[in-house]
Amino acid sequence: MLIIPLKEGENIERALKRYKRKFDKTGTRKSLYGRKQFTKPSIEKRAQIQKAQYVQRLKDQESI
């Protein structure tokens, strides 16, 4: 369970935004969606390769 301490006089929207950011960083949602439906290991590997290629392209464009 995530605990977000409220600071003195902090806006509730700001605290909610911190909670959402922290929740995304933990990867909980991603793991839940991953368990929802089975994906073959070959498809997972292909997705990882495509993501790595995309990131590499971004880094190459940035260096130019």
Secondary structure as the mmCIF struct_conf table of DSSP 4:
data_model
#
loop_
_struct_conf.conf_type_id
_struct_conf.id
_struct_conf.beg_label_comp_id
_struct_conf.beg_label_asym_id
_struct_conf.beg_label_seq_id
_struct_conf.end_label_comp_id
_struct_conf.end_label_asym_id
_struct_conf.end_label_seq_id
HELX_LH_PP_P HELX_LH_PP_P1 PRO A 5 LYS A 7
TURN_TY1_P TURN_TY1_P1 GLU A 8 GLY A 9
HELX_RH_AL_P HELX_RH_AL_P1 ILE A 12 THR A 26
TURN_TY1_P TURN_TY1_P2 GLY A 27 GLY A 27
HELX_RH_AL_P HELX_RH_AL_P2 THR A 28 LYS A 36
BEND BEND1 GLN A 37 GLN A 37
HELX_RH_AL_P HELX_RH_AL_P3 PRO A 41 SER A 63
#
